[in-house]
C-alpha cells in the first residue's frame, strides 16, 4: 500500500512537469490564466509592431501594423482595435483578422488608436497580447482662429453654398481657402468660386458638375498662415438639401371640395419629397396640412360660400431617399374664392371721421372758452401812440428825450373867416334857364383867408345838376 501511494505521487509530479514544459515552449512571460486549471498556464503574445497610419482625402484614416505569430499559435488570430478623441474612455471597438483598419474621422481633435492580437477562443494555451498605441495630432493653430458658424446648403441639387464667419481671434485680414474631397476622386479639390462680402471671403459656391450628390462631402477650411487652425467638416449625403419652393400652385373646385395642386422639378422623385401646406380662410389663423409623396391636397368648401382662401406650400427632401433635408422657402401666396365683405375698413373710416369732427368741435369750444377765461390784454402801444409823437411808438427812445419835448401839444386849430356871397345864379348848359327852370337866388357862406382871398379848401359848394 505504501509503495503504491509513493508511485502515485511520483507519476502526478512527472505529469505536471511535462505540462509545464509544454506551456513554457511559447515565448514571453508566463502567467496563470484566470479560471484555468492550475496545471495550465497562459503566455502573453507579442505586441503588434510597426503601427502606422495614412490619410486619404480629408477624413479617411487607415491604420496598419505587422504581427508575426509565434510557433505555438496554430489557430486563427484576430486583432482588437479601439479609438478615441478627447474622452478618457475608448470607443468604437472592432475585432477582425486583418492587419489594418480604415475609418472616417474628425481631424479637428487629436485621435488615439490602439490594437492588440488575440487568438481564437478555442486555444487556451496562450492569451492576447499587450496594446500597441499611436496618436494623431490635431491641426496646429489656436482653435479660436478657425472659422465659425460654418454650414453648407445644397440648393435644389444644383449648387452648394458653404459659408462661414471669421474666427474670434483671427486677424481681420485673414483669408480662408476651402478644399473638398469625395470618395470617388483621388485628390483633394480646391474651391473655384468664392463668395465675397465687404471684400472678404465668406464662403464658396460649387456647381452641380463639381460634386457627386450621392456621396458624403468632406471639407477643410484653412489659411496660408500657420497660425490659423484648419477646420474639418463632413456633410452626409443629401442631409443638407434645400429644395426650391413648389411652383404652379393651382386650384380647382367642385360642390364640396377644393383641389389644390403644385409642381416640383422633374429631376426629383415624388416619393422623396414631403410638403407642408398652409391655408387661411378670410382673416382667420393659418391651418397646416402635412402631405407625403403627393403633389395635391383637397380642402372642404366652407358654408356660406362667400369666403376667400389663401394658400402657400413648402417642400422638404426626406430620409426615405437619404438624410433629412431642410425646408424650402414658402411659395408665393395664392388666393381663390369670393371675398367676403369686411366690416373692419368701413368701421375704421367712420371712426376716423367721427374723431376728426369731434376734434374740430372741441377746438372751437376751447377757443371761445379761452376768450371767456383769459380775455385779451390791451396793447399799451396803441394807447400811447399820440404820446410818443414821432418816435415810432418806441417808449425806450421817447423816455430819453428832454422834458420840454415830452410836453404833449394838441394839434393847432385852423380857423377860416366866412364871407357871404349873395345872389348866385346857376344857368343851364347854354347859359339860360327857362322861367320854370330858374332857380331862386340863394345866399351861400364862403370861407376866406385872413387876407380876404378865398380858400378853396374851406369852400362849400351847393350845386344842382339839371
ZABA-969407 format. One record per residue (C-alpha): residue in three letters; x, z, y. Coordinates in nm, 2 decimals, padded with zeros to 4 digits, always signed. Example, Ala and Ser with C-alpha at 12.3 -4.5 7.8 and 13.67 -1.06 7.14 Angstrom:
<recs>
("ALA",(+01.23,+00.78,-00.45))
("SER",(+01.37,+00.71,-00.11))
</recs>
This chain:
<recs>
("UNK",(+00.00,+00.00,+00.00))
("UNK",(+00.28,+00.08,+00.24))
("UNK",(+00.46,-00.24,+00.16))
("UNK",(+00.15,-00.45,+00.23))
("UNK",(+00.10,-00.28,+00.57))
("UNK",(+00.45,-00.34,+00.68))
("UNK",(+00.42,-00.71,+00.57))
("UNK",(+00.10,-00.75,+00.77))
("UNK",(+00.27,-00.61,+01.08))
("UNK",(+00.57,-00.84,+01.04))
("UNK",(+00.35,-01.16,+01.00))
("UNK",(+00.15,-01.08,+01.31))
("UNK",(+00.47,-01.03,+01.51))
("UNK",(+00.61,-01.37,+01.39))
("UNK",(+00.28,-01.54,+01.48))
("UNK",(+00.28,-01.40,+01.83))
("UNK",(+00.64,-01.51,+01.88))
("UNK",(+00.56,-01.87,+01.78))
("UNK",(+00.26,-01.89,+02.01))
("UNK",(+00.47,-01.75,+02.30))
("UNK",(+00.74,-02.02,+02.24))
("UNK",(+00.47,-02.29,+02.24))
("UNK",(+00.35,-02.19,+02.59))
("UNK",(+00.70,-02.14,+02.72))
("UNK",(+00.77,-02.51,+02.64))
("UNK",(+00.57,-02.60,+02.96))
("UNK",(+00.79,-02.59,+03.27))
("UNK",(+00.71,-02.35,+03.55))
("UNK",(+00.63,-01.98,+03.59))
("UNK",(+00.43,-01.81,+03.32))
("UNK",(+00.12,-01.61,+03.39))
("UNK",(-00.17,-01.48,+03.18))
("UNK",(-00.49,-01.67,+03.24))
("UNK",(-00.79,-01.45,+03.33))
("UNK",(-01.03,-01.41,+03.05))
("UNK",(-00.80,-01.59,+02.80))
("UNK",(-00.67,-01.43,+02.48))
("UNK",(-00.37,-01.20,+02.52))
("UNK",(-00.19,-01.42,+02.27))
("UNK",(-00.22,-01.73,+02.50))
("UNK",(-00.06,-01.80,+02.84))
("UNK",(-00.11,-02.05,+03.12))
("UNK",(+00.16,-02.23,+03.32))
("UNK",(+00.14,-02.34,+03.68))
("UNK",(+00.16,-02.72,+03.72))
("UNK",(+00.39,-02.87,+03.97))
("UNK",(+00.25,-02.93,+04.32))
("UNK",(+00.18,-03.30,+04.42))
("UNK",(+00.47,-03.45,+04.60))
("UNK",(+00.52,-03.70,+04.89))
("UNK",(+00.19,-03.62,+05.06))
("UNK",(+00.14,-03.86,+05.35))
("UNK",(-00.14,-04.04,+05.54))
("UNK",(-00.21,-04.37,+05.70))
("UNK",(-00.46,-04.45,+05.98))
("UNK",(-00.67,-04.77,+05.97))
("UNK",(-00.86,-04.87,+06.28))
("UNK",(-00.96,-04.58,+06.49))
("UNK",(-01.11,-04.33,+06.24))
("UNK",(-01.02,-04.41,+05.88))
("UNK",(-00.75,-04.19,+05.73))
("UNK",(-00.61,-04.24,+05.38))
("UNK",(-00.41,-03.96,+05.23))
("UNK",(-00.17,-04.05,+04.94))
("UNK",(+00.05,-03.84,+04.71))
("UNK",(+00.27,-03.86,+04.40))
("UNK",(+00.24,-03.64,+04.09))
("UNK",(+00.42,-03.67,+03.76))
("UNK",(+00.25,-03.46,+03.48))
("UNK",(+00.48,-03.25,+03.25))
("UNK",(+00.51,-03.35,+02.89))
("UNK",(+00.28,-03.07,+02.77))
("UNK",(-00.02,-03.22,+02.96))
("UNK",(-00.20,-03.45,+02.72))
("UNK",(-00.54,-03.45,+02.88))
("UNK",(-00.68,-03.62,+03.19))
("UNK",(-00.55,-03.48,+03.52))
("UNK",(-00.78,-03.46,+03.83))
("UNK",(-00.69,-03.38,+04.19))
("UNK",(-00.89,-03.14,+04.40))
("UNK",(-00.86,-03.21,+04.78))
("UNK",(-01.01,-03.04,+05.09))
("UNK",(-01.00,-03.10,+05.46))
("UNK",(-01.10,-02.91,+05.78))
("UNK",(-01.08,-02.94,+06.16))
("UNK",(-01.06,-02.62,+06.37))
("UNK",(-01.26,-02.39,+06.14))
("UNK",(-01.09,-02.14,+05.91))
("UNK",(-01.29,-02.25,+05.61))
("UNK",(-01.21,-02.56,+05.41))
("UNK",(-01.48,-02.82,+05.39))
("UNK",(-01.56,-03.14,+05.20))
("UNK",(-01.41,-03.07,+04.87))
("UNK",(-01.37,-03.36,+04.63))
("UNK",(-01.23,-03.39,+04.28))
("UNK",(-01.12,-03.73,+04.14))
("UNK",(-00.84,-03.87,+03.92))
("UNK",(-00.70,-04.09,+04.20))
("UNK",(-00.37,-04.03,+04.39))
("UNK",(-00.54,-04.09,+04.72))
("UNK",(-00.84,-04.01,+04.93))
("UNK",(-01.00,-04.21,+05.22))
("UNK",(-01.22,-04.06,+05.49))
("UNK",(-01.38,-04.14,+05.82))
("UNK",(-01.25,-03.86,+06.05))
("UNK",(-01.28,-03.74,+06.41))
("UNK",(-00.94,-03.76,+06.57))
("UNK",(-01.04,-03.56,+06.88))
("UNK",(-00.93,-03.25,+06.69))
("UNK",(-00.65,-03.17,+06.46))
("UNK",(-00.71,-03.23,+06.08))
("UNK",(-00.57,-03.02,+05.80))
("UNK",(-00.56,-03.17,+05.45))
("UNK",(-00.46,-03.02,+05.11))
("UNK",(-00.45,-03.13,+04.75))
("UNK",(-00.36,-02.98,+04.41))
("UNK",(-00.36,-03.10,+04.05))
("UNK",(-00.60,-02.98,+03.78))
("UNK",(-00.60,-03.05,+03.40))
("UNK",(-00.92,-03.12,+03.20))
("UNK",(-01.11,-02.81,+03.12))
("UNK",(-01.05,-02.87,+02.75))
("UNK",(-00.68,-02.79,+02.79))
("UNK",(-00.64,-02.41,+02.81))
("UNK",(-00.27,-02.40,+02.78))
("UNK",(-00.19,-02.50,+03.14))
("UNK",(-00.37,-02.42,+03.48))
("UNK",(-00.40,-02.60,+03.81))
("UNK",(-00.10,-02.64,+04.05))
("UNK",(-00.05,-02.48,+04.38))
("UNK",(-00.18,-02.65,+04.70))
("UNK",(+00.02,-02.91,+04.89))
("UNK",(-00.09,-02.94,+05.26))
("UNK",(-00.04,-03.17,+05.56))
("UNK",(-00.16,-03.16,+05.92))
("UNK",(-00.27,-03.45,+06.15))
("UNK",(-00.22,-03.35,+06.52))
("UNK",(-00.48,-03.43,+06.78))
("UNK",(-00.41,-03.68,+07.06))
("UNK",(-00.17,-03.55,+07.33))
("UNK",(-00.30,-03.45,+07.67))
("UNK",(-00.52,-03.20,+07.83))
("UNK",(-00.88,-03.21,+07.69))
("UNK",(-01.02,-03.17,+08.04))
("UNK",(-00.87,-03.52,+08.13))
("UNK",(-01.07,-03.70,+07.86))
("UNK",(-01.38,-03.89,+07.96))
("UNK",(-01.71,-03.70,+07.99))
("UNK",(-02.08,-03.79,+07.92))
("UNK",(-01.98,-04.08,+07.70))
("UNK",(-02.26,-04.28,+07.55))
("UNK",(-02.35,-04.63,+07.42))
("UNK",(-02.67,-04.82,+07.40))
("UNK",(-02.73,-05.14,+07.22))
("UNK",(-02.99,-05.33,+07.42))
("UNK",(-03.23,-05.53,+07.20))
("UNK",(-02.94,-05.61,+06.97))
("UNK",(-02.80,-05.84,+07.24))
("UNK",(-02.53,-05.64,+07.41))
("UNK",(-02.38,-05.29,+07.42))
("UNK",(-02.32,-05.09,+07.73))
("UNK",(-02.08,-04.79,+07.69))
("UNK",(-02.05,-04.57,+08.00))
("UNK",(-01.86,-04.26,+08.09))
("UNK",(-01.76,-04.02,+08.37))
("UNK",(-01.40,-03.94,+08.47))
("UNK",(-01.25,-03.62,+08.32))
("UNK",(-01.28,-03.30,+08.52))
("UNK",(-00.90,-03.26,+08.56))
("UNK",(-00.81,-03.63,+08.55))
("UNK",(-00.66,-03.77,+08.88))
("UNK",(-00.91,-03.95,+09.09))
("UNK",(-00.73,-04.29,+09.05))
("UNK",(-00.73,-04.27,+08.67))
("UNK",(-00.82,-04.60,+08.50))
("UNK",(-00.95,-04.58,+08.14))
("UNK",(-00.95,-04.86,+07.88))
("UNK",(-01.17,-04.90,+07.58))
("UNK",(-01.08,-05.01,+07.23))
("UNK",(-01.32,-05.06,+06.94))
("UNK",(-01.30,-05.12,+06.57))
("UNK",(-01.53,-05.21,+06.28))
("UNK",(-01.45,-05.22,+05.91))
("UNK",(-01.49,-05.59,+05.88))
("UNK",(-01.19,-05.66,+06.10))
("UNK",(-00.83,-05.57,+06.05))
("UNK",(-00.71,-05.49,+06.40))
("UNK",(-00.84,-05.29,+06.69))
("UNK",(-01.02,-05.49,+06.96))
("UNK",(-00.99,-05.45,+07.34))
("UNK",(-01.28,-05.45,+07.58))
("UNK",(-01.31,-05.77,+07.78))
("UNK",(-01.58,-05.69,+08.03))
("UNK",(-01.56,-05.36,+08.22))
("UNK",(-01.84,-05.21,+08.42))
("UNK",(-01.73,-05.12,+08.77))
("UNK",(-01.88,-04.87,+09.02))
("UNK",(-01.73,-04.80,+09.36))
("UNK",(-01.41,-04.99,+09.25))
("UNK",(-01.37,-04.77,+08.94))
("UNK",(-01.40,-04.85,+08.57))
("UNK",(-01.70,-04.65,+08.44))
("UNK",(-01.79,-04.85,+08.13))
("UNK",(-01.76,-05.15,+07.90))
("UNK",(-02.01,-05.42,+07.80))
("UNK",(-01.98,-05.61,+07.47))
("UNK",(-02.19,-05.92,+07.39))
("UNK",(-02.36,-05.97,+07.05))
("UNK",(-02.09,-06.21,+06.93))
("UNK",(-01.82,-05.94,+06.98))
("UNK",(-01.95,-05.69,+06.72))
("UNK",(-02.14,-05.66,+06.39))
("UNK",(-02.46,-05.47,+06.45))
("UNK",(-02.49,-05.38,+06.08))
("UNK",(-02.16,-05.18,+06.08))
("UNK",(-02.06,-04.85,+06.23))
("UNK",(-01.89,-04.88,+06.57))
("UNK",(-01.57,-04.68,+06.62))
("UNK",(-01.44,-04.64,+06.98))
("UNK",(-01.14,-04.49,+07.16))
("UNK",(-01.13,-04.45,+07.53))
("UNK",(-00.79,-04.37,+07.67))
("UNK",(-00.55,-04.44,+07.96))
("UNK",(-00.20,-04.57,+08.01))
("UNK",(-00.09,-04.23,+08.13))
("UNK",(+00.04,-04.00,+07.85))
("UNK",(-00.12,-03.70,+08.03))
("UNK",(-00.47,-03.84,+07.98))
("UNK",(-00.62,-03.73,+07.64))
("UNK",(-00.78,-04.01,+07.44))
("UNK",(-01.14,-03.97,+07.33))
("UNK",(-01.27,-04.09,+06.99))
("UNK",(-01.63,-04.17,+06.92))
("UNK",(-01.83,-04.32,+06.62))
("UNK",(-02.16,-04.49,+06.67))
("UNK",(-02.36,-04.52,+06.34))
("UNK",(-02.52,-04.85,+06.26))
("UNK",(-02.83,-04.91,+06.46))
("UNK",(-02.85,-04.55,+06.57))
("UNK",(-02.81,-04.64,+06.93))
("UNK",(-03.05,-04.93,+06.97))
("UNK",(-03.28,-04.96,+07.27))
("UNK",(-03.54,-05.24,+07.25))
("UNK",(-03.68,-05.42,+07.54))
("UNK",(-04.04,-05.34,+07.63))
("UNK",(-04.32,-05.52,+07.44))
("UNK",(-04.44,-05.83,+07.62))
("UNK",(-04.75,-06.04,+07.65))
("UNK",(-04.99,-05.75,+07.63))
("UNK",(-05.34,-05.89,+07.59))
("UNK",(-05.69,-05.75,+07.53))
("UNK",(-06.00,-05.89,+07.35))
("UNK",(-06.34,-05.72,+07.32))
("UNK",(-06.64,-05.71,+07.10))
("UNK",(-06.95,-05.49,+07.14))
("UNK",(-06.78,-05.18,+07.00))
("UNK",(-06.41,-05.20,+07.04))
("UNK",(-06.12,-05.34,+07.25))
("UNK",(-05.84,-05.50,+07.05))
("UNK",(-05.50,-05.47,+07.22))
("UNK",(-05.21,-05.69,+07.11))
("UNK",(-04.85,-05.74,+07.22))
("UNK",(-04.54,-05.92,+07.11))
("UNK",(-04.18,-05.83,+07.02))
("UNK",(-03.87,-06.06,+06.99))
("UNK",(-03.88,-06.28,+06.69))
("UNK",(-03.54,-06.16,+06.57))
("UNK",(-03.69,-05.81,+06.49))
("UNK",(-03.88,-05.73,+06.17))
("UNK",(-04.22,-05.57,+06.23))
("UNK",(-04.16,-05.30,+05.96))
("UNK",(-03.86,-05.18,+06.16))
("UNK",(-04.04,-05.10,+06.48))
("UNK",(-04.29,-04.83,+06.58))
("UNK",(-04.49,-04.82,+06.90))
("UNK",(-04.63,-04.57,+07.14))
("UNK",(-04.95,-04.68,+07.33))
("UNK",(-05.09,-04.50,+07.64))
("UNK",(-05.44,-04.57,+07.75))
("UNK",(-05.61,-04.43,+08.07))
("UNK",(-05.99,-04.46,+08.14))
("UNK",(-06.06,-04.48,+08.51))
("UNK",(-05.86,-04.20,+08.67))
("UNK",(-05.85,-03.96,+08.38))
("UNK",(-05.54,-03.84,+08.19))
("UNK",(-05.34,-04.07,+07.97))
("UNK",(-05.42,-04.08,+07.59))
("UNK",(-05.14,-04.15,+07.34))
("UNK",(-05.17,-04.35,+07.02))
("UNK",(-04.87,-04.39,+06.78))
("UNK",(-04.86,-04.72,+06.59))
("UNK",(-04.63,-04.80,+06.29))
("UNK",(-04.54,-05.15,+06.18))
("UNK",(-04.82,-05.32,+06.37))
("UNK",(-04.84,-05.50,+06.70))
("UNK",(-05.21,-05.43,+06.77))
("UNK",(-05.45,-05.14,+06.81))
("UNK",(-05.83,-05.10,+06.85))
("UNK",(-05.99,-04.87,+07.11))
("UNK",(-06.36,-04.79,+07.13))
("UNK",(-06.57,-04.90,+07.42))
("UNK",(-06.69,-04.61,+07.63))
("UNK",(-07.05,-04.57,+07.74))
("UNK",(-07.15,-04.66,+08.00))
("UNK",(-06.96,-04.98,+08.00))
("UNK",(-06.86,-04.97,+08.37))
("UNK",(-06.51,-04.83,+08.31))
("UNK",(-06.17,-04.95,+08.40))
("UNK",(-05.90,-04.92,+08.13))
("UNK",(-05.52,-04.92,+08.19))
("UNK",(-05.27,-04.96,+07.91))
("UNK",(-04.89,-04.96,+07.86))
("UNK",(-04.67,-04.99,+07.55))
("UNK",(-04.32,-04.90,+07.44))
("UNK",(-04.12,-04.95,+07.12))
("UNK",(-03.85,-04.78,+06.91))
("UNK",(-03.63,-04.90,+06.62))
("UNK",(-03.70,-04.67,+06.33))
("UNK",(-03.50,-04.52,+06.04))
("UNK",(-03.67,-04.75,+05.80))
("UNK",(-03.41,-05.01,+05.89))
("UNK",(-03.13,-04.78,+06.00))
("UNK",(-03.10,-04.47,+06.20))
("UNK",(-03.34,-04.37,+06.47))
("UNK",(-03.30,-04.56,+06.80))
("UNK",(-03.41,-04.48,+07.15))
("UNK",(-03.75,-04.55,+07.31))
("UNK",(-03.77,-04.86,+07.52))
("UNK",(-03.90,-04.86,+07.87))
("UNK",(-04.27,-04.89,+07.92))
("UNK",(-04.43,-05.23,+07.95))
("UNK",(-04.59,-05.32,+08.28))
("UNK",(-04.94,-05.17,+08.31))
("UNK",(-05.23,-05.39,+08.21))
("UNK",(-05.58,-05.33,+08.35))
("UNK",(-05.91,-05.45,+08.20))
("UNK",(-06.28,-05.36,+08.20))
("UNK",(-06.51,-05.31,+08.50))
("UNK",(-06.40,-05.09,+08.78))
("UNK",(-06.65,-04.80,+08.83))
("UNK",(-06.74,-04.70,+09.18))
("UNK",(-06.50,-04.44,+09.31))
("UNK",(-06.67,-04.20,+09.55))
("UNK",(-06.33,-04.05,+09.65))
("UNK",(-06.24,-04.32,+09.90))
("UNK",(-06.58,-04.32,+10.09))
("UNK",(-06.58,-03.94,+10.09))
("UNK",(-06.23,-03.94,+10.23))
("UNK",(-06.32,-04.18,+10.51))
("UNK",(-06.63,-03.97,+10.60))
("UNK",(-06.43,-03.66,+10.62))
("UNK",(-06.17,-03.82,+10.84))
("UNK",(-06.44,-03.95,+11.08))
("UNK",(-06.61,-03.61,+11.09))
("UNK",(-06.28,-03.43,+11.16))
("UNK",(-06.19,-03.67,+11.44))
("UNK",(-06.54,-03.64,+11.61))
("UNK",(-06.52,-03.26,+11.58))
("UNK",(-06.17,-03.26,+11.74))
("UNK",(-06.30,-03.47,+12.04))
("UNK",(-06.59,-03.23,+12.10))
("UNK",(-06.36,-02.93,+12.07))
("UNK",(-06.11,-03.07,+12.31))
("UNK",(-06.39,-03.15,+12.57))
("UNK",(-06.54,-02.80,+12.53))
("UNK",(-06.20,-02.64,+12.57))
("UNK",(-06.13,-02.84,+12.88))
("UNK",(-06.44,-02.70,+13.05))
("UNK",(-06.38,-02.36,+12.92))
("UNK",(-06.03,-02.37,+13.06))
("UNK",(-06.16,-02.45,+13.41))
("UNK",(-06.40,-02.15,+13.39))
("UNK",(-06.14,-01.91,+13.26))
("UNK",(-05.84,-02.05,+13.46))
("UNK",(-05.97,-02.21,+13.78))
("UNK",(-05.72,-02.45,+13.95))
("UNK",(-05.48,-02.29,+14.20))
("UNK",(-05.49,-02.44,+14.56))
("UNK",(-05.19,-02.64,+14.66))
("UNK",(-05.02,-02.45,+14.96))
("UNK",(-04.85,-02.77,+15.08))
("UNK",(-05.19,-02.92,+15.17))
("UNK",(-05.29,-02.60,+15.36))
("UNK",(-04.98,-02.60,+15.58))
("UNK",(-04.94,-02.98,+15.62))
("UNK",(-05.01,-02.96,+16.00))
("UNK",(-04.79,-02.66,+16.05))
("UNK",(-04.48,-02.82,+15.91))
("UNK",(-04.51,-03.11,+16.15))
("UNK",(-04.28,-03.40,+16.07))
("UNK",(-04.07,-03.20,+15.81))
("UNK",(-04.23,-03.39,+15.52))
("UNK",(-04.40,-03.07,+15.41))
("UNK",(-04.07,-02.92,+15.33))
("UNK",(-04.11,-02.55,+15.40))
("UNK",(-03.74,-02.47,+15.35))
("UNK",(-03.65,-02.72,+15.62))
("UNK",(-03.92,-02.61,+15.85))
("UNK",(-03.83,-02.24,+15.83))
("UNK",(-03.48,-02.32,+15.96))
("UNK",(-03.59,-02.47,+16.29))
("UNK",(-03.56,-02.29,+16.62))
("UNK",(-03.85,-02.07,+16.72))
("UNK",(-03.95,-02.29,+17.01))
("UNK",(-04.00,-02.58,+16.78))
("UNK",(-04.22,-02.38,+16.54))
("UNK",(-04.50,-02.33,+16.80))
("UNK",(-04.79,-02.53,+16.70))
("UNK",(-04.92,-02.76,+16.97))
("UNK",(-05.26,-02.91,+16.94))
("UNK",(-05.30,-03.28,+16.99))
("UNK",(-05.33,-03.39,+17.36))
("UNK",(-05.68,-03.45,+17.47))
("UNK",(-05.74,-03.80,+17.61))
("UNK",(-06.00,-03.84,+17.88))
("UNK",(-06.14,-04.16,+18.00))
("UNK",(-06.32,-04.19,+18.35))
("UNK",(-06.66,-04.36,+18.35))
("UNK",(-06.76,-04.65,+18.57))
("UNK",(-07.11,-04.77,+18.59))
("UNK",(-07.18,-05.14,+18.56))
("UNK",(-07.53,-05.24,+18.66))
("UNK",(-07.75,-05.53,+18.61))
("UNK",(-07.57,-05.70,+18.32))
("UNK",(-07.74,-06.01,+18.21))
("UNK",(-07.69,-06.19,+17.89))
("UNK",(-07.77,-06.56,+17.85))
("UNK",(-07.82,-06.79,+17.56))
("UNK",(-07.58,-07.04,+17.42))
("UNK",(-07.65,-07.29,+17.70))
("UNK",(-07.63,-07.03,+17.98))
("UNK",(-08.01,-06.98,+18.05))
("UNK",(-08.29,-06.79,+17.89))
("UNK",(-08.64,-06.88,+17.90))
("UNK",(-08.87,-06.64,+18.07))
("UNK",(-08.97,-06.49,+17.74))
("UNK",(-08.61,-06.46,+17.63))
("UNK",(-08.49,-06.30,+17.95))
("UNK",(-08.36,-05.95,+17.88))
("UNK",(-08.43,-05.66,+18.11))
("UNK",(-08.14,-05.55,+18.33))
("UNK",(-07.95,-05.27,+18.18))
("UNK",(-07.71,-05.02,+18.32))
("UNK",(-07.42,-04.95,+18.08))
("UNK",(-07.14,-04.70,+18.10))
("UNK",(-06.79,-04.84,+18.12))
("UNK",(-06.48,-04.63,+18.07))
("UNK",(-06.19,-04.69,+18.31))
("UNK",(-05.83,-04.57,+18.35))
("UNK",(-05.73,-04.34,+18.64))
("UNK",(-05.61,-04.63,+18.84))
("UNK",(-05.96,-04.79,+18.82))
("UNK",(-05.87,-05.05,+18.56))
("UNK",(-06.10,-05.10,+18.27))
("UNK",(-05.97,-04.96,+17.95))
("UNK",(-06.05,-05.19,+17.66))
("UNK",(-06.00,-04.91,+17.41))
("UNK",(-06.27,-04.69,+17.59))
("UNK",(-06.53,-04.96,+17.65))
("UNK",(-06.86,-04.96,+17.48))
("UNK",(-07.04,-05.28,+17.42))
("UNK",(-07.41,-05.32,+17.36))
("UNK",(-07.47,-05.68,+17.27))
("UNK",(-07.77,-05.85,+17.15))
("UNK",(-07.74,-06.16,+16.94))
("UNK",(-08.03,-06.40,+16.96))
</recs>
